[in-house]
Amino acid sequence: MPPPPGGWLLRLTVRPELCEHPDRDAFRASLLEPHAGLLRDLDLLPGGPAEALSDLAHAAVAVRDGAEAHVLVGALDSAIHPLLLDRLAVEERILMRGNPWGLIPGEAAVVMALGLETGEPAHGPGRGAVLGVFRGVEEEDVAAPRGLIGRGLAKAFARGARFLPPDRLLADLTGERWRAEEFGVAVARAAAPEAGIAALAADPETPALHLGDCGTAAGLLLPALALADPPPRAAAGPVAMVSVSSRETGARAVGFVERCGAGAA
């Protein structure tokens, strides 16, 4: 898709510490200057995967309401920097001998282009549509919970109930125990027969087991994968649900996207 007149606005969600870092302006310039004419502006937004997924909905609403004609929504993160690897090791969060509940560090950068479907050949066919994003907040400290983990994600599931059941379910289960526990609680609370989600939740798609934990980027990586051609064993239907959780902020989000050209389930 060619850039719109004046260039794209890029809304980029990154780790909160990057937005507060002394090199923030240099980082922003390193992205804008080489792409003059392609990017007209860059908004750096702090957050984790739930915030990145929520910003996808925010940008979609801005396009729908005419505040923006076109927007690029992006997210990037990396957990393979030596200092971050050391931090994860000290916190005993890496998959290793003696820690079967750890994650595999990964990294990713994802950018999605949003605009109204015009049908003009110059813009190319759209890959899909954002149907909705629903949020919740986890009040428990997942590192040292004093009660049940999963109420926040369960609220997000409940708020998106009108889109249940989806054809596919992608979850950011990375190997950490707390993610499995909260996902189980959220599904149990949404698994009434009429919701139709129990069968999907028994074997959700888990990209992190192949790509590693991509942190903030997972908030857009999962919907991007949902809009791509599905893997061989996945359902062929058009509507996918993605579930993501931000460890540091407690934000939880589920999103529903519809893939264009998908066959019936």
C-alpha positions, -999 to +999 in steps of 0.1 A: +000+000+000+015+034-010+018+061+016-011+086+018-005+122+009+018+138+035+029+104+048+018+080+075+012+087+111+029+059+131+016+051+166+043+029+181+039+011+215+071+003+233+083-007+267+075+022+292+111+026+301+120+034+265+096+064+266+113+077+297+149+069+284+173+098+278+177+085+242+140+086+235+143+116+211+173+100+193+154+068+189+124+086+175+146+106+151+163+073+140+129+061+127+116+094+113+146+108+095+154+078+072+117+077+062+110+113+055+081+115+031+069+080+042+062+090+078+048+124+087+049+119+125+057+093+151+039+089+185+058+068+210+033+052+234+043+033+266+028-001+274+028-038+271+009-061+248-025-053+262-019-016+256-006-023+220-038-042+212-059-015+227-042+011+206-051-009+175-088-003+184-081+034+192-066+039+158-094+020+141-120+043+158-100+074+147-101+061+111-138+052+113-147+086+127-127+105+102-101+119+126-074+101+105-076+088+070-048+063+074-027+052+104+002+029+110+000+011+143+031-006+155+047-024+185+082-036+191+101-053+219+131-075+225+140-097+254+173-109+240+195-080+251+221-093+276+209-070+304+173-081+299+184-118+298+202-113+330+171-097+346+149-125+334+174-151+348+175-133+382+137-133+383+137-170+374+114-164+345+135-182+317+128-217+307+158-238+319+167-269+338+148-268+371+123-242+358+097-259+335+074-229+338+098-203+322+095-184+290+117-184+259+130-149+252+122-135+218+118-102+199+095-088+172+084-056+155+050-054+140+033-027+119-003-028+107-018-003+083-053+010+090-076+028+066-112+027+053-118+000+026-122+019-007-119-009-032-094+012-052-068-011-068-040+014-059-045+006-022-046-032-027-070-055-009-074-053+028-063-082+050-091-079+075-111-057+099-109-049+136-142-059+151-135-049+187-111-048+216-122-053+252-101-045+283-098-056+319-074-050+348-058-077+369-055-064+405-034-093+418+004-091+417+012-121+394+047-124+409+032-129+444-005-133+442-026-133+474-058-144+457-071-158+424-054-146+392-076-142+361-104-118+371-091-091+349-089-112+318-123-128+326-138-093+325-123-087+291-137-120+279-171-111+293-171-077+276-164-093+242-191-120+247-212-109+218-184-121+194-182-156+210-175-181+197-147-171+173-134-195+147-098-193+161-083-184+194-048-171+198-033-166+233+000-152+246+007-183+267+045-181+269+052-209+294+049-188+326+026-204+351+006-173+359-005-169+323-018-204+322-037-199+355-053-167+345-063-180+310-079-210+327-099-188+350-110-165+322-121-194+300-139-211+329-159-180+335-167-176+298-172-213+291-210-215+294-224-238+266-238-208+247-203-191+246-189-221+226-153-213+235-144-243+257-133-265+227-111-238+213-096-230+247-086-266+252-060-262+224-055-225+216-029-213+191+002-202+211+027-184+188+051-177+217+060-214+219+075-211+184+086-174+183+095-168+220+080-142+243+079-110+222+067-088+250+049-056+239+050-067+203+027-097+210-002-073+212+000-068+175+018-100+165-012-121+174-038-102+154-013-099+125-009-137+125-047-141+128-051-120+095-025-141+077-032-175+062-039-199+091-017-229+099-028-263+086-046-274+117-063-241+124-100-235+116-106-217+083-133-194+095-128-156+093-131-144+130-102-148+154-100-139+190-066-129+205-059-127+243-030-108+257-018-097+291+006-070+303+026-082+333+039-049+346+007-027+343-020-053+350-038-045+318-056-073+300-072-072+265-090-095+241-095-085+205-116-098+176-104-095+140-120-107+108-098-120+079-109-110+045-114-138+020-116-165+047-138-195+040-165-207+064-155-228+093 
